[in-house]
Amino acid sequence: MVFRRHSSDRPVDAAHRLAGGRLSLEIAGGSVVGHRYPENFDVLHVDPELPLAVVADGMGDGEGSRVAGTTAVNTFVAQVRAGWPAVDARELRAATAETQLRVRQAGAALAGLTGCTLTALVAEPDGGQGWLVQLGDSRAYRLRDGLLELMTVDHTMAWLGVLHGWWPATSPEAARARYQLLRYVGHPDKPEPDVLAVPLRTGDTWLLCTDGVSDQLGYHRLRDLLAARRDPAQTVGALLSATLAEGGDDNATAVVVRVHPTVPTPR
């Protein structure tokens, strides 16, 4: 099967490294439209200067989806940059609160729903600790010592129902609840994000992705693709190609971050 590049695809640029303290992060990201939607309502940011990556997935396929994703990512990135080098739970909650406000303001003049997910990874300046920020059902995974772990929780009715035993994960009830988001950027009740401190360790591989990746690629496929000895740009390309091979049922966006030791500068 031949997959044609869409004008709204975001090509995978070469990975770049950002050094901080004893660690450096090698980061790359990319996005494909897939075969279901005519446009890409995912938004991706890989910062060229700060150890910061963000993915967002607009809700629906209208103008509100586009506005929400773009506004959310631009605002969150601007807030993190303005507060740098301060990176902690308080700063990130404040950045998310401002992001919520800007998205609701942007959607006030639109007739449809204006909302999106937001998943971000940012490292502290010394590189020893990272922070995850999460609203919605885009995800963050960590591959460490061959074990792939989901580090975030989907803020959906489906996840809540499975967790509490209301229905089996493969039931029709779970399928219907899959896209009922309980928390998202732009929600009128201004829900709090999950803000998680996560240690960064040499050899770790992190994946941020929208559900166009996680819904189409199972655990073992994700693990194998992330564990392959590729640089982050090659890994992102392999992940996105795999979503297309599985049907391309949604916009798909991925950011891969590999953690390396910082190489001392020769004197």
GIZI-V665119 format. One record per backbone hydrogen bond with DSSP energy under -0.5 kcal/mol. NH is the residue of the N-H (numbers start at 0). CO is the residue of the C=O. Records with the same first field share a line. If there is no record, write none. Layout:
NH: CO  CO
This chain:
3: 1
8: 5
9: 30
10: 8
12: 10  28
15: 26
17: 24
19: 22
21: 125
22: 19
23: 259
24: 17
25: 257
26: 15  24
27: 255
29: 253
30: 9
31: 251
34: 247
35: 247
40: 38
42: 55
44: 53
46: 44  51
51: 49
52: 120
53: 44
54: 118
55: 42
57: 40
58: 114
59: 57
64: 61
65: 61
66: 62
67: 63
68: 64
69: 65
70: 66
71: 67
72: 68
73: 69
74: 70
75: 71
76: 72
77: 73
78: 74
79: 75
80: 76
81: 77
82: 78
83: 79  80
85: 82
86: 84
91: 87
92: 88
93: 89
94: 90
95: 91
96: 92
97: 93
98: 94
99: 95
100: 96
101: 97
102: 98
103: 99
104: 100
105: 101
106: 102
107: 103  104
109: 106
114: 112
115: 184
116: 56
117: 134
118: 54
119: 132
120: 52
121: 130
122: 50
123: 128
126: 123
129: 197
130: 121
131: 195
132: 119
133: 193
134: 117
138: 208
140: 206
141: 148
142: 204
143: 141  146
146: 143
147: 145
148: 141  146
150: 139  148
151: 139
154: 135
155: 153
156: 176  179
157: 176
159: 155
160: 156
161: 157
162: 158
163: 159
164: 161
165: 160
166: 160
170: 167
174: 170
175: 171
176: 172
177: 173  174
179: 176
180: 178
181: 154
182: 154
184: 115
186: 183
189: 186
193: 133
194: 192
195: 131
197: 129
199: 127
202: 258
203: 200
204: 142
205: 256
206: 140
207: 254
208: 138
209: 252
212: 209
213: 209
214: 210
215: 212
216: 212
217: 215
221: 217
222: 218
223: 219
224: 220
225: 221
226: 222
227: 223
229: 227
234: 230
235: 231
236: 232
237: 233
238: 234
239: 235
240: 236
241: 237
242: 238
243: 239
244: 240
245: 241
246: 243
247: 242
251: 31
253: 29
254: 207
255: 27
256: 205
257: 25
258: 203
259: 23  257
261: 21
263: 261
